[in-house]
Amino acid sequence: MSRGEAVLRVERGRADDAELAALTAVLLALHRAREKPDDELEAVVASSWWRRPGDFVPPGSWR
């Protein structure tokens, strides 16, 4: 990435460098918090033992 290439764009308002830095830090923290190790993902899949991934779920079944 070159120095002049924009990564974030402000749609409204006038964000200064400090506000853009804070926004970037928050977005990076959220991105890293969503990354899970493989063992945690396996636990989520294993907890839904009653429903196989290919099972048919009819519309409205969540009600």
N, CA, C and O atoms as a MOPAC input file, in Angstrom:
PM7 MOZYME 1SCF
protein

 N      0.85400 1    -1.17100 1     0.00000 1
 C      0.00000 1     0.00000 1     0.00000 1
 C      0.89800 1     1.23100 1     0.00000 1
 O      1.79900 1     1.35500 1     0.83000 1
 N      0.65100 1     2.10900 1    -0.91000 1
 C      1.44300 1     3.33400 1    -0.97200 1
 C      0.93600 1     4.34500 1     0.05000 1
 O     -0.16000 1     4.19400 1     0.59100 1
 N      1.71200 1     5.34400 1     0.30300 1
 C      1.37700 1     6.35600 1     1.32000 1
 C      0.10800 1     7.13000 1     0.95700 1
 O     -0.66400 1     7.48100 1     1.84900 1
 N     -0.12400 1     7.40200 1    -0.32100 1
 C     -1.26400 1     8.21600 1    -0.72400 1
 C     -2.54100 1     7.43400 1    -0.97500 1
 O     -3.56900 1     8.03400 1    -1.29000 1
 N     -2.50900 1     6.12000 1    -0.84500 1
 C     -3.68700 1     5.30100 1    -1.11800 1
 C     -4.65200 1     5.32200 1     0.07000 1
 O     -4.24900 1     5.05600 1     1.20300 1
 N     -5.92100 1     5.63600 1    -0.18600 1
 C     -6.92100 1     5.71900 1     0.88300 1
 C     -7.47200 1     4.33100 1     1.19800 1
 O     -7.83000 1     3.57500 1     0.29400 1
 N     -7.53500 1     4.00700 1     2.47900 1
 C     -8.09200 1     2.73800 1     2.92400 1
 C     -9.48600 1     2.95400 1     3.48600 1
 O    -10.37200 1     2.12400 1     3.28700 1
 N     -9.68500 1     4.05900 1     4.18600 1
 C    -10.98200 1     4.43400 1     4.73600 1
 C    -11.43500 1     5.73800 1     4.11200 1
 O    -10.61800 1     6.58900 1     3.75900 1
 N    -12.74600 1     5.88900 1     3.98100 1
 C    -13.28700 1     7.12400 1     3.42200 1
 C    -14.39200 1     7.62300 1     4.33800 1
 O    -15.23500 1     6.84200 1     4.78000 1
 N    -14.39200 1     8.90400 1     4.62100 1
 C    -15.42100 1     9.52600 1     5.45800 1
 C    -16.53300 1    10.00900 1     4.53600 1
 O    -16.29300 1    10.81000 1     3.63300 1
 N    -17.74600 1     9.52300 1     4.76300 1
 C    -18.88900 1     9.89000 1     3.93800 1
 C    -19.47000 1    11.23500 1     4.35000 1
 O    -19.86100 1    12.03100 1     3.49700 1
 N    -19.52800 1    11.48700 1     5.63700 1
 C    -20.07100 1    12.74600 1     6.15100 1
 C    -19.16900 1    13.26000 1     7.25300 1
 O    -18.53500 1    12.47700 1     7.96000 1
 N    -19.11200 1    14.53300 1     7.39900 1
 C    -18.30800 1    15.12300 1     8.45000 1
 C    -16.85800 1    15.29000 1     8.02700 1
 O    -16.48500 1    15.03100 1     6.88200 1
 N    -16.07300 1    15.72000 1     8.96300 1
 C    -14.64100 1    15.94400 1     8.69900 1
 C    -13.83700 1    15.28700 1     9.82000 1
 O    -13.54600 1    15.90800 1    10.84200 1
 N    -13.48800 1    14.03100 1     9.60900 1
 C    -12.71300 1    13.30600 1    10.60900 1
 C    -11.25100 1    13.71600 1    10.51700 1
 O    -10.68200 1    13.78900 1     9.42800 1
 N    -10.65200 1    13.98200 1    11.67500 1
 C     -9.22800 1    14.32200 1    11.68100 1
 C     -8.40900 1    13.03500 1    11.81900 1
 O     -8.97100 1    11.94200 1    11.89300 1
 N     -7.10300 1    13.16600 1    11.85200 1
 C     -6.22500 1    11.99700 1    11.90700 1
 C     -6.44500 1    11.16300 1    13.16400 1
 O     -6.38500 1     9.93500 1    13.10200 1
 N     -6.69500 1    11.79800 1    14.28900 1
 C     -6.91000 1    11.06700 1    15.54300 1
 C     -8.19200 1    10.24300 1    15.49100 1
 O     -8.21000 1     9.10900 1    15.96700 1
 N     -9.25900 1    10.79100 1    14.92300 1
 C    -10.52000 1    10.05100 1    14.81200 1
 C    -10.39000 1     8.88000 1    13.85300 1
 O    -10.92800 1     7.80500 1    14.11600 1
 N     -9.68700 1     9.07200 1    12.75100 1
 C     -9.47000 1     7.96500 1    11.81700 1
 C     -8.60100 1     6.88300 1    12.44200 1
 O     -8.82600 1     5.69700 1    12.20400 1
 N     -7.61800 1     7.27300 1    13.23100 1
 C     -6.77600 1     6.29700 1    13.91900 1
 C     -7.59300 1     5.50100 1    14.93500 1
 O     -7.40800 1     4.29000 1    15.06000 1
 N     -8.48800 1     6.16000 1    15.65700 1
 C     -9.33900 1     5.47700 1    16.63500 1
 C    -10.28900 1     4.50900 1    15.93400 1
 O    -10.49200 1     3.38900 1    16.40200 1
 N    -10.86000 1     4.92900 1    14.83400 1
 C    -11.75700 1     4.06700 1    14.07500 1
 C    -11.01600 1     2.84500 1    13.54600 1
 O    -11.53400 1     1.73000 1    13.60000 1
 N     -9.82000 1     3.05300 1    13.04300 1
 C     -9.02100 1     1.94000 1    12.53400 1
 C     -8.69600 1     0.96100 1    13.65500 1
 O     -8.76900 1    -0.25100 1    13.45000 1
 N     -8.34100 1     1.45800 1    14.82600 1
 C     -8.03400 1     0.58600 1    15.96300 1
 C     -9.24900 1    -0.23700 1    16.37400 1
 O     -9.11700 1    -1.42300 1    16.67700 1
 N    -10.41300 1     0.36800 1    16.38700 1
 C    -11.63600 1    -0.35500 1    16.75600 1
 C    -11.96200 1    -1.42900 1    15.72200 1
 O    -12.30100 1    -2.55600 1    16.08500 1
 N    -11.86300 1    -1.09200 1    14.44600 1
 C    -12.15900 1    -2.07200 1    13.40100 1
 C    -11.18500 1    -3.24400 1    13.44200 1
 O    -11.59700 1    -4.39000 1    13.26200 1
 N     -9.91200 1    -2.98100 1    13.67200 1
 C     -8.93100 1    -4.06500 1    13.78400 1
 C     -9.19800 1    -4.93300 1    15.00900 1
 O     -9.06300 1    -6.15500 1    14.93900 1
 N     -9.57500 1    -4.32200 1    16.12900 1
 C     -9.88700 1    -5.08700 1    17.33400 1
 C    -11.10700 1    -5.97500 1    17.11700 1
 O    -11.11800 1    -7.12500 1    17.55600 1
 N    -12.12600 1    -5.45900 1    16.45000 1
 C    -13.31000 1    -6.26600 1    16.15800 1
 C    -12.98400 1    -7.41200 1    15.21800 1
 O    -13.49200 1    -8.52100 1    15.38300 1
 N    -12.14600 1    -7.14900 1    14.24200 1
 C    -11.76200 1    -8.19100 1    13.29400 1
 C    -10.99800 1    -9.30500 1    14.00600 1
 O    -11.24800 1   -10.48600 1    13.76600 1
 N    -10.07800 1    -8.93200 1    14.87000 1
 C     -9.29900 1    -9.94600 1    15.58500 1
 C    -10.14800 1   -10.69700 1    16.59800 1
 O     -9.89400 1   -11.87400 1    16.85700 1
 N    -11.14300 1   -10.04700 1    17.17200 1
 C    -12.01200 1   -10.71800 1    18.13800 1
 C    -12.88300 1   -11.76600 1    17.46000 1
 O    -13.27900 1   -12.74400 1    18.09300 1
 N    -13.18400 1   -11.57200 1    16.18500 1
 C    -14.02100 1   -12.53500 1    15.46200 1
 C    -13.25000 1   -13.75400 1    15.01900 1
 O    -13.85300 1   -14.79600 1    14.76300 1
 N    -11.92800 1   -13.65900 1    14.92000 1
 C    -11.11500 1   -14.80100 1    14.53500 1
 C    -11.09400 1   -15.79000 1    15.69000 1
 O    -10.75500 1   -15.42600 1    16.81600 1
 N    -11.45500 1   -17.04300 1    15.41600 1
 C    -11.49800 1   -18.05700 1    16.46000 1
 C    -10.56700 1   -19.20400 1    16.08200 1
 O    -10.42900 1   -19.53700 1    14.90500 1
 N     -9.93700 1   -19.79800 1    17.07100 1
 C     -9.13300 1   -20.98900 1    16.78800 1
 C    -10.01600 1   -22.13000 1    16.30900 1
 O    -11.22400 1   -22.12700 1    16.54500 1
 N     -9.42100 1   -23.09600 1    15.64400 1
 C    -10.17600 1   -24.21900 1    15.08800 1
 C    -10.88900 1   -25.03400 1    16.16200 1
 O    -11.97600 1   -25.55300 1    15.90600 1
 N    -10.31500 1   -25.16100 1    17.34900 1
 C    -10.96300 1   -25.96100 1    18.38600 1
 C    -12.26000 1   -25.31600 1    18.87600 1
 O    -13.19300 1   -26.03100 1    19.24200 1
 N    -12.34200 1   -23.98500 1    18.89200 1
 C    -13.58600 1   -23.31800 1    19.27300 1
 C    -14.64700 1   -23.49800 1    18.19600 1
 O    -15.82500 1   -23.66900 1    18.51300 1
 N    -14.24800 1   -23.46300 1    16.92800 1
 C    -15.20300 1   -23.67900 1    15.84800 1
 C    -15.73800 1   -25.09700 1    15.88600 1
 O    -16.91900 1   -25.31700 1    15.61800 1
 N    -14.91900 1   -26.03300 1    16.20200 1
 C    -15.35100 1   -27.42500 1    16.28200 1
 C    -16.38000 1   -27.60700 1    17.39200 1
 O    -17.32200 1   -28.38300 1    17.23200 1
 N    -16.21900 1   -26.90800 1    18.51100 1
 C    -17.15800 1   -27.01500 1    19.61400 1
 C    -18.52900 1   -26.49100 1    19.21300 1
 O    -19.54300 1   -27.04300 1    19.63800 1
 N    -18.58000 1   -25.45500 1    18.41700 1
 C    -19.85900 1   -24.90200 1    17.97500 1
 C    -20.56800 1   -25.88500 1    17.05400 1
 O    -21.77900 1   -26.07700 1    17.16900 1
 N    -19.83500 1   -26.50300 1    16.15300 1
 C    -20.42900 1   -27.47700 1    15.24100 1
 C    -20.88800 1   -28.70400 1    16.00800 1
 O    -21.95600 1   -29.24400 1    15.71900 1
 N    -20.11800 1   -29.14800 1    16.96400 1
 C    -20.46100 1   -30.34500 1    17.72600 1
 C    -21.66900 1   -30.11900 1    18.63300 1
 O    -22.36000 1   -31.07900 1    18.97300 1
 N    -21.94000 1   -28.88400 1    19.03000 1
 C    -23.04500 1   -28.63600 1    19.94000 1
 C    -24.40200 1   -28.77600 1    19.25300 1
 O    -25.41600 1   -28.96200 1    19.92600 1
 N    -24.43500 1   -28.69000 1    17.92200 1
 C    -25.71200 1   -28.84700 1    17.21000 1
 C    -25.80300 1   -30.25700 1    16.62500 1
 O    -25.94000 1   -30.42200 1    15.41300 1
 N    -25.72700 1   -31.25800 1    17.47800 1
 C    -25.71300 1   -32.65000 1    17.05200 1
 C    -27.04700 1   -33.09500 1    16.44900 1
 O    -27.08300 1   -34.05100 1    15.67400 1
 N    -28.14400 1   -32.41300 1    16.79500 1
 C    -29.45900 1   -32.82200 1    16.32100 1
 C    -29.72600 1   -32.39800 1    14.88200 1
 O    -30.65800 1   -32.90500 1    14.25800 1
 N    -28.93800 1   -31.48900 1    14.34900 1
 C    -29.17400 1   -31.01700 1    12.98400 1
 C    -27.89900 1   -31.18500 1    12.16400 1
 O    -26.85900 1   -30.60400 1    12.47400 1
 N    -28.00400 1   -31.98900 1    11.11600 1
 C    -26.87100 1   -32.16100 1    10.21800 1
 C    -26.82300 1   -30.97500 1     9.26800 1
 O    -27.86000 1   -30.36800 1     8.99900 1
 N    -25.63500 1   -30.62300 1     8.74600 1
 C    -25.51200 1   -29.45400 1     7.86300 1
 C    -26.39100 1   -29.52300 1     6.62000 1
 O    -26.80600 1   -28.47600 1     6.12200 1
 N    -26.69000 1   -30.70300 1     6.10000 1
 C    -27.47900 1   -30.81400 1     4.88300 1
 C    -28.96800 1   -31.00300 1     5.09000 1
 O    -29.70400 1   -31.19000 1     4.12100 1
 N    -29.42800 1   -30.95800 1     6.32700 1
 C    -30.85200 1   -31.16200 1     6.60700 1
 C    -31.69700 1   -30.04300 1     6.00100 1
 O    -31.28600 1   -28.88400 1     5.94800 1
 N    -32.89300 1   -30.42800 1     5.54500 1
 C    -33.83200 1   -29.45400 1     5.00200 1
 C    -34.52100 1   -28.71600 1     6.14400 1
 O    -34.99000 1   -29.33400 1     7.09900 1
 N    -34.57800 1   -27.39800 1     6.03900 1
 C    -35.28000 1   -26.57800 1     7.02500 1
 C    -36.36400 1   -25.81000 1     6.28400 1
 O    -36.05200 1   -24.90500 1     5.51000 1
 N    -37.63700 1   -26.15200 1     6.50300 1
 C    -38.70800 1   -25.48700 1     5.77800 1
 C    -38.86000 1   -24.03300 1     6.19000 1
 O    -38.50900 1   -23.66600 1     7.31100 1
 N    -39.38300 1   -23.19700 1     5.29000 1
 C    -39.60000 1   -21.78500 1     5.63300 1
 C    -40.56200 1   -21.66500 1     6.81400 1
 O    -41.54500 1   -22.40200 1     6.90000 1
 N    -40.28000 1   -20.76000 1     7.69400 1
 C    -41.14200 1   -20.53700 1     8.84600 1
 C    -40.87900 1   -21.47900 1     9.99900 1
 O    -41.58800 1   -21.41700 1    11.00300 1
 N    -39.87500 1   -22.36100 1     9.89500 1
 C    -39.62800 1   -23.33100 1    10.95400 1
 C    -39.02600 1   -22.68900 1    12.20100 1
 O    -38.99600 1   -23.31000 1    13.26300 1
 N    -38.55700 1   -21.47500 1    12.08300 1
 C    -37.96400 1   -20.79900 1    13.23500 1
 C    -39.02100 1   -20.24100 1    14.17400 1
 O    -38.69800 1   -19.85500 1    15.29700 1
 N    -40.26300 1   -20.19100 1    13.74700 1
 C    -41.32300 1   -19.60700 1    14.57000 1
 C    -41.76100 1   -20.52300 1    15.65800 1
 O    -42.64800 1   -20.17600 1    16.43800 1

